[in-house]
């Protein structure tokens, strides 16, 4: 589970931006009716889902993208070589381009709470820290500060949690996070944390051609068919098989400026669907089903895995190719879970319903006049009662985070009819 994420100096995010998944102290009847939207961890109640609302270019996708980048650093930085440039951009204005970017996350794994953070610029890791709460009190596992010199014993400080920690430090370059290298070198607590981010922090829906589609389908076929039918699909069966098909493979040698194309045989996934009106006739899923049905298939496989195993799912524009009712259904699946979590951005204002979402589950993303992204919750508006119409208030601009469009008839005429 995740309780808090901090982002600083990523894309349009300049100052410390906090996405807080801890439930607010709401004691209204509606919050009691939505008790399934939260779960308990230790002495804290945590939210099962949070929504990000905002105008186009406000920074919703940048928040998702920044989190995706930071998690990918944890899972992939041990593969970096010395010429790697990290795949993000700092905020470009107000002098921030020359400052470090930072990420901090509070999470729990196997019942133990951790606080992990790192800072970096586009070419180097600058600092890194890992703390945990083994007995309810914060304790250090390690700290790293590359500004303290070149000697590893000055840069790093360790407790006794990780075995032979300096062996890992000696093999950790400025391109690599220590936690990533320590996992690769078989250090227990580092492996646990790596697996949490690699297997439990899901950075988006599966692609239709994902290599894990077959595995998840075999594990969840019956639940998938039931979920599709609840979503008003008339598909009654799906079958998947692999075929070996010829393909073209490009071989390039840039040192000799040569390239060749060779014929190879690769496994290809064949998905067939069968419908209620005639279950004997197979449809080719890739060419004969709609984009919405294909999306729902991949989405549901992802969600069933996330919900069943209490993982965290990060989704940008959750409504893509899906009807509003289907999106509501997906969110309700998380509410029915034990402790799965969903962080999603959306433009779908029909979901702004305080009969289904708590005030602290609704976040607004706003672009300020200086170009920076700010994030705040409906829970911050203490005078907004949960008996009010939040969709109407949002569209009227009460919370900002909407586009202000001057679409007067005169402006539209001037736009469409250039002066002669």
C-alpha positions as CSV (number, residue, x, y, z in Angstrom):
1,X,0.0,0.0,0.0
2,X,1.0,3.6,-0.6
3,X,0.1,6.4,1.8
4,X,1.9,9.5,0.4
5,X,3.9,10.5,-2.7
6,X,6.0,13.7,-2.9
7,X,7.3,15.1,-6.3
8,X,9.5,18.1,-6.8
9,X,10.8,19.6,-10.1
10,X,9.4,17.2,-12.6
11,X,8.0,18.6,-15.9
12,X,5.4,21.3,-14.9
13,X,5.8,20.4,-11.2
14,X,8.2,22.9,-9.5
15,X,7.6,23.0,-5.8
16,X,6.9,20.0,-3.5
17,X,3.6,18.4,-4.7
18,X,2.0,15.9,-2.3
19,X,-0.5,13.2,-3.3
20,X,-1.9,12.1,0.1
21,X,-3.8,8.8,0.2
22,X,-4.5,9.0,3.9
23,X,-8.2,9.4,4.6
24,X,-9.3,12.7,6.0
25,X,-11.2,12.9,9.3
26,X,-14.7,13.0,7.7
27,X,-17.6,12.1,10.0
28,X,-20.6,12.8,7.9
29,X,-23.3,10.2,7.1
30,X,-22.1,10.1,3.5
31,X,-18.6,9.2,4.5
32,X,-20.0,6.5,6.8
33,X,-22.0,5.2,3.8
34,X,-18.7,5.0,1.8
35,X,-16.7,3.1,4.4
36,X,-15.8,0.5,1.8
37,X,-13.8,3.3,0.0
38,X,-11.1,3.1,2.7
39,X,-9.1,0.4,4.5
40,X,-7.1,0.2,7.7
41,X,-3.4,0.0,7.9
42,X,-2.0,0.1,11.5
43,X,-3.7,3.1,13.1
44,X,-4.3,4.9,9.7
45,X,-7.2,4.8,7.3
46,X,-6.1,4.8,3.6
47,X,-8.0,5.6,0.4
48,X,-8.6,2.9,-2.1
49,X,-8.7,5.4,-5.0
50,X,-8.0,9.0,-5.8
51,X,-9.0,10.9,-8.9
52,X,-7.1,13.8,-10.5
53,X,-9.2,16.4,-12.2
54,X,-8.0,19.4,-14.2
55,X,-7.9,21.3,-17.5
56,X,-5.9,20.1,-20.5
57,X,-2.2,21.0,-19.9
58,X,-2.7,21.6,-16.2
59,X,-0.3,18.8,-15.3
60,X,-2.4,15.7,-14.6
61,X,-0.4,13.6,-17.0
62,X,2.8,15.0,-15.7
63,X,2.0,13.8,-12.2
64,X,1.3,10.3,-13.5
65,X,4.4,10.5,-15.7
66,X,6.7,11.6,-12.9
67,X,5.6,8.8,-10.6
68,X,6.1,6.3,-13.5
69,X,9.6,7.6,-14.1
70,X,10.6,7.4,-10.4
71,X,9.3,3.9,-10.0
72,X,11.0,2.9,-13.2
73,X,14.3,4.2,-11.8
74,X,13.9,1.9,-8.8
75,X,13.3,-1.2,-11.0
76,X,15.7,-0.4,-13.9
77,X,18.5,1.9,-12.9
78,X,20.9,-1.1,-12.2
79,X,21.0,-1.5,-16.0
80,X,22.2,2.1,-16.6
81,X,25.6,2.6,-18.2
82,X,27.7,5.7,-17.9
83,X,26.3,7.6,-20.9
84,X,22.7,7.4,-19.7
85,X,20.6,10.6,-19.6
86,X,17.6,10.2,-17.3
87,X,14.3,10.3,-19.2
88,X,12.6,13.3,-17.5
89,X,12.7,17.1,-17.7
90,X,12.9,19.5,-14.8
91,X,10.6,22.6,-14.6
92,X,12.1,25.0,-17.2
93,X,11.2,28.4,-15.7
94,X,12.1,30.3,-12.5
95,X,15.6,28.9,-12.3
96,X,14.4,25.4,-11.6
97,X,16.1,23.9,-14.6
98,X,19.4,23.9,-12.8
99,X,18.0,22.5,-9.5
100,X,17.7,18.9,-8.5
101,X,14.4,16.9,-8.8
102,X,13.2,14.7,-5.9
103,X,10.9,11.9,-5.2
104,X,9.7,10.6,-1.8
105,X,7.2,7.8,-1.1
106,X,5.7,6.4,2.1
107,X,4.6,2.8,1.5
108,X,4.2,-0.5,3.3
109,X,5.3,-4.0,2.3
110,X,4.7,-7.2,4.2
111,X,3.2,-5.2,7.0
112,X,6.2,-2.9,7.5
113,X,6.1,0.8,6.7
114,X,8.9,2.4,4.7
115,X,9.9,5.9,3.7
116,X,12.1,6.0,0.6
117,X,13.4,9.1,-1.3
118,X,16.0,10.1,-3.8
119,X,17.1,13.3,-5.7
120,X,18.8,13.6,-9.0
121,X,19.5,15.8,-12.0
122,X,19.3,14.6,-15.6
123,X,22.7,12.8,-15.4
124,X,23.4,11.8,-11.8
125,X,21.8,10.5,-8.6
126,X,22.5,13.2,-5.9
127,X,21.0,11.6,-2.8
128,X,19.1,8.6,-1.6
129,X,17.5,7.6,1.8
130,X,15.6,4.6,3.1
131,X,14.0,4.5,6.6
132,X,11.5,2.0,8.1
133,X,9.2,1.7,11.1
134,X,9.9,-1.8,12.6
135,X,8.3,-1.0,16.0
136,X,6.3,2.1,15.1
137,X,9.3,4.3,15.3
138,X,11.4,5.6,12.4
139,X,14.8,4.0,12.0
140,X,17.5,4.4,9.3
141,X,18.4,1.7,6.9
142,X,20.8,3.8,4.8
143,X,21.5,7.3,3.6
144,X,23.5,8.5,0.6
145,X,24.8,12.0,-0.3
146,X,27.0,12.3,-3.3
147,X,27.9,15.9,-2.4
148,X,30.0,14.8,0.5
149,X,33.0,13.8,-1.6
150,X,34.3,10.9,-3.7
151,X,34.9,8.3,-0.9
152,X,32.1,5.8,-0.5
153,X,32.4,5.7,3.3
154,X,31.7,9.4,3.4
155,X,28.9,9.3,0.9
156,X,27.0,6.4,2.6
157,X,25.8,5.8,6.1
158,X,24.3,2.4,7.1
159,X,22.6,0.8,10.0
160,X,23.0,-3.0,10.4
161,X,19.9,-4.0,8.3
162,X,21.7,-4.7,5.0
163,X,24.5,-7.3,5.0
164,X,27.9,-6.1,3.7
165,X,26.4,-2.8,2.5
166,X,29.7,-1.2,1.4
167,X,30.2,-4.0,-1.1
168,X,27.0,-2.8,-2.8
169,X,28.1,0.9,-2.5
170,X,31.4,0.1,-4.2
171,X,29.4,-1.3,-7.2
172,X,26.9,1.6,-7.3
173,X,27.6,4.4,-9.8
174,X,26.0,7.9,-9.8
175,X,23.7,6.5,-12.6
176,X,22.2,3.9,-10.3
177,X,20.0,3.9,-7.2
178,X,21.5,1.9,-4.3
179,X,18.3,0.1,-3.7
180,X,18.3,-1.1,-7.3
181,X,21.9,-2.3,-7.2
182,X,21.4,-3.9,-3.7
183,X,18.5,-6.0,-5.0
184,X,20.6,-7.1,-8.0
185,X,23.3,-8.2,-5.5
186,X,20.8,-10.3,-3.5
187,X,20.4,-8.2,-0.4
188,X,17.2,-9.3,1.3
189,X,15.4,-6.0,2.3
190,X,16.4,-4.4,-1.0
191,X,15.0,-7.4,-2.9
192,X,11.7,-7.1,-1.1
193,X,11.4,-3.4,-1.9
194,X,12.4,-4.0,-5.5
195,X,9.7,-6.7,-5.9
196,X,7.2,-4.3,-4.3
197,X,7.8,-1.7,-7.0
198,X,8.3,-4.1,-9.8
199,X,5.3,-6.4,-9.1
200,X,2.9,-4.5,-7.0
201,X,3.1,-0.9,-8.3
202,X,1.5,-1.3,-11.7
203,X,2.3,1.7,-14.0
204,X,-0.7,1.4,-16.3
205,X,-3.0,-1.0,-18.1
206,X,-1.5,-3.9,-20.0
207,X,-1.1,-3.4,-23.7
208,X,-3.2,-5.6,-25.9
209,X,0.0,-7.4,-27.1
210,X,1.6,-7.6,-23.6
211,X,3.6,-10.8,-23.0
212,X,1.7,-11.3,-19.7
213,X,-1.7,-11.3,-21.3
214,X,-1.7,-15.1,-21.7
215,X,-0.6,-15.8,-18.2
216,X,-3.2,-13.4,-16.6
217,X,-5.9,-14.8,-18.9
218,X,-5.2,-18.4,-17.9
219,X,-5.3,-17.4,-14.2
220,X,-8.5,-15.3,-14.4
221,X,-10.5,-16.5,-17.4
222,X,-13.8,-17.2,-15.5
223,X,-13.6,-14.0,-13.6
224,X,-12.8,-12.1,-16.8
225,X,-15.8,-13.5,-18.6
226,X,-18.0,-12.6,-15.6
227,X,-16.6,-9.1,-15.3
228,X,-17.2,-8.5,-19.1
229,X,-20.8,-9.8,-18.8
230,X,-21.4,-7.5,-15.8
231,X,-20.1,-4.7,-18.0
232,X,-22.9,-5.6,-20.5
233,X,-20.7,-7.4,-23.0
234,X,-22.3,-10.3,-25.0
235,X,-19.0,-12.2,-25.1
236,X,-19.6,-15.7,-23.6
237,X,-16.2,-17.2,-24.2
238,X,-12.6,-16.3,-25.2
239,X,-9.9,-18.6,-26.3
240,X,-6.2,-17.8,-26.6
241,X,-3.5,-19.8,-28.4
242,X,0.0,-19.3,-29.7
243,X,1.1,-19.7,-33.3
244,X,4.6,-19.5,-34.7
245,X,4.5,-17.1,-37.5
246,X,7.2,-15.8,-39.9
247,X,8.4,-12.3,-39.2
248,X,11.1,-9.9,-40.4
249,X,14.0,-9.1,-38.1
250,X,16.3,-6.1,-38.7
251,X,19.9,-6.6,-37.9
252,X,22.0,-3.3,-37.9
253,X,25.7,-2.8,-37.3
254,X,26.3,0.9,-36.9
255,X,30.0,0.5,-36.6
256,X,30.1,-0.9,-40.2
257,X,27.1,1.0,-41.5
258,X,25.5,-2.2,-42.5
259,X,22.0,-3.6,-42.1
260,X,20.2,-6.8,-43.1
261,X,16.7,-8.2,-42.8
262,X,16.3,-11.9,-42.0
263,X,13.2,-14.1,-41.8
264,X,12.6,-15.4,-38.3
265,X,9.8,-17.3,-36.7
266,X,8.2,-15.7,-33.6
267,X,5.3,-16.8,-31.3
268,X,2.1,-14.8,-32.1
269,X,-0.9,-14.6,-29.7
270,X,-4.2,-15.5,-31.4
271,X,-7.3,-14.4,-29.4
272,X,-10.8,-15.5,-30.4
273,X,-14.1,-14.3,-29.0
274,X,-17.5,-16.0,-29.0
275,X,-20.8,-14.2,-28.7
276,X,-24.1,-15.0,-27.1
277,X,-26.1,-14.9,-30.4
278,X,-24.1,-17.8,-31.9
279,X,-21.4,-19.2,-29.6
280,X,-20.1,-21.5,-32.3
281,X,-18.7,-18.7,-34.5
282,X,-15.3,-17.3,-33.6
283,X,-14.4,-13.7,-34.0
284,X,-10.8,-12.6,-34.4
285,X,-10.3,-10.4,-31.4
286,X,-7.7,-8.1,-32.9
287,X,-9.6,-7.2,-36.1
288,X,-13.3,-7.9,-35.5
289,X,-13.8,-6.5,-32.0
290,X,-14.2,-2.8,-31.3
291,X,-11.4,-0.7,-29.8
292,X,-13.6,-0.3,-26.7
293,X,-13.9,-4.1,-26.3
294,X,-10.2,-4.6,-26.8
295,X,-9.5,-2.0,-24.2
296,X,-11.9,-3.5,-21.8
297,X,-10.4,-6.9,-22.2
298,X,-6.9,-5.6,-21.4
299,X,-8.1,-3.3,-18.6
300,X,-10.1,-6.0,-16.9
301,X,-7.2,-8.5,-17.0
302,X,-5.0,-5.8,-15.3
303,X,-7.6,-4.8,-12.8
304,X,-8.5,-8.4,-11.8
305,X,-4.8,-9.1,-11.1
306,X,-4.4,-5.8,-9.2
307,X,-7.6,-6.2,-7.1
308,X,-7.0,-9.9,-6.3
309,X,-3.5,-9.3,-5.1
310,X,-4.0,-5.8,-3.5
311,X,-1.6,-4.0,-5.8
312,X,-1.5,-0.3,-6.8
313,X,-2.6,0.8,-10.3
314,X,-1.6,4.1,-11.9
315,X,-3.8,5.1,-14.9
316,X,-3.8,8.3,-17.0
317,X,-7.2,9.1,-18.5
318,X,-9.0,6.2,-17.1
319,X,-12.1,6.8,-19.4
320,X,-10.1,6.2,-22.6
321,X,-12.4,4.2,-25.0
322,X,-14.7,3.3,-22.1
323,X,-18.3,4.3,-21.3
324,X,-18.9,6.3,-18.0
325,X,-20.7,3.3,-16.5
326,X,-17.8,1.0,-17.2
327,X,-15.4,3.4,-15.5
328,X,-17.7,3.6,-12.5
329,X,-17.8,-0.2,-12.5
330,X,-13.9,-0.3,-12.5
331,X,-13.7,2.1,-9.5
332,X,-16.3,0.1,-7.6
333,X,-14.2,-3.0,-8.1
334,X,-11.4,-1.3,-6.1
335,X,-13.9,-0.2,-3.5
336,X,-14.9,-3.9,-3.1
337,X,-11.3,-5.0,-2.7
338,X,-9.4,-5.6,0.5
339,X,-6.7,-3.0,0.0
340,X,-6.0,-2.4,-3.7
341,X,-5.4,1.2,-4.7
342,X,-6.1,3.2,-7.8
343,X,-4.6,6.5,-8.8
344,X,-6.2,7.9,-11.9
345,X,-6.6,11.1,-13.9
346,X,-9.9,11.8,-15.7
347,X,-12.0,14.5,-17.5
348,X,-15.2,12.6,-16.8
349,X,-17.2,14.9,-14.5
350,X,-20.0,12.4,-14.3
351,X,-17.8,10.6,-11.8
352,X,-17.8,13.7,-9.5
353,X,-20.5,12.2,-7.3
354,X,-20.3,12.5,-3.5
355,X,-22.6,9.5,-3.2
356,X,-19.8,7.4,-4.6
357,X,-16.6,9.3,-3.8
358,X,-15.5,10.9,-0.6
359,X,-14.3,14.5,-0.6
360,X,-10.7,13.4,0.1
361,X,-10.7,11.1,-3.0
362,X,-11.1,14.0,-5.3
363,X,-8.0,16.0,-6.3
364,X,-7.8,19.1,-8.5
365,X,-4.7,19.9,-10.7
366,X,-4.4,23.5,-11.6
367,X,-1.8,25.4,-13.8
368,X,-0.8,28.6,-12.1
369,X,0.0,31.8,-13.9
370,X,3.8,31.1,-13.6
371,X,3.3,27.8,-15.4
372,X,3.6,25.5,-12.4
373,X,1.3,22.7,-11.5
374,X,-0.5,22.7,-8.1
375,X,-2.5,19.9,-6.5
376,X,-5.2,20.2,-3.9
377,X,-8.1,18.2,-2.6
378,X,-11.8,18.9,-2.4
379,X,-11.3,18.0,1.3
380,X,-9.4,21.3,1.6
381,X,-12.6,23.2,1.0
382,X,-14.0,22.9,4.5
383,X,-17.1,25.0,3.6
384,X,-18.1,22.6,0.8
385,X,-20.6,20.2,2.3
386,X,-21.0,16.7,0.8
387,X,-24.7,17.3,0.2
388,X,-23.8,19.9,-2.5
389,X,-23.4,19.2,-6.2
390,X,-19.7,18.9,-6.8
391,X,-19.9,18.3,-10.5
392,X,-21.9,21.5,-11.0
393,X,-19.6,23.5,-8.7
394,X,-16.5,22.2,-10.5
395,X,-17.8,23.1,-14.0
396,X,-18.7,26.6,-12.7
397,X,-15.1,27.1,-11.8
398,X,-15.4,27.1,-8.0
399,X,-12.2,25.0,-7.6
400,X,-10.4,26.4,-10.6
401,X,-8.7,23.5,-12.5
402,X,-10.9,24.0,-15.6
403,X,-10.3,25.7,-18.9
404,X,-11.7,29.2,-19.2
405,X,-13.0,29.4,-22.8
406,X,-14.0,32.7,-24.3
407,X,-16.3,31.2,-27.0
408,X,-18.5,34.3,-27.6
409,X,-20.2,34.4,-31.0
410,X,-18.0,37.4,-31.9
411,X,-14.8,35.5,-31.1
412,X,-16.0,32.4,-33.0
413,X,-16.8,34.5,-36.1
414,X,-13.4,36.2,-36.0
415,X,-11.8,32.8,-35.7
416,X,-13.7,31.3,-38.6
417,X,-13.8,34.3,-40.9
418,X,-10.5,35.9,-41.4
419,X,-10.7,39.7,-42.3
420,X,-10.3,40.4,-46.0
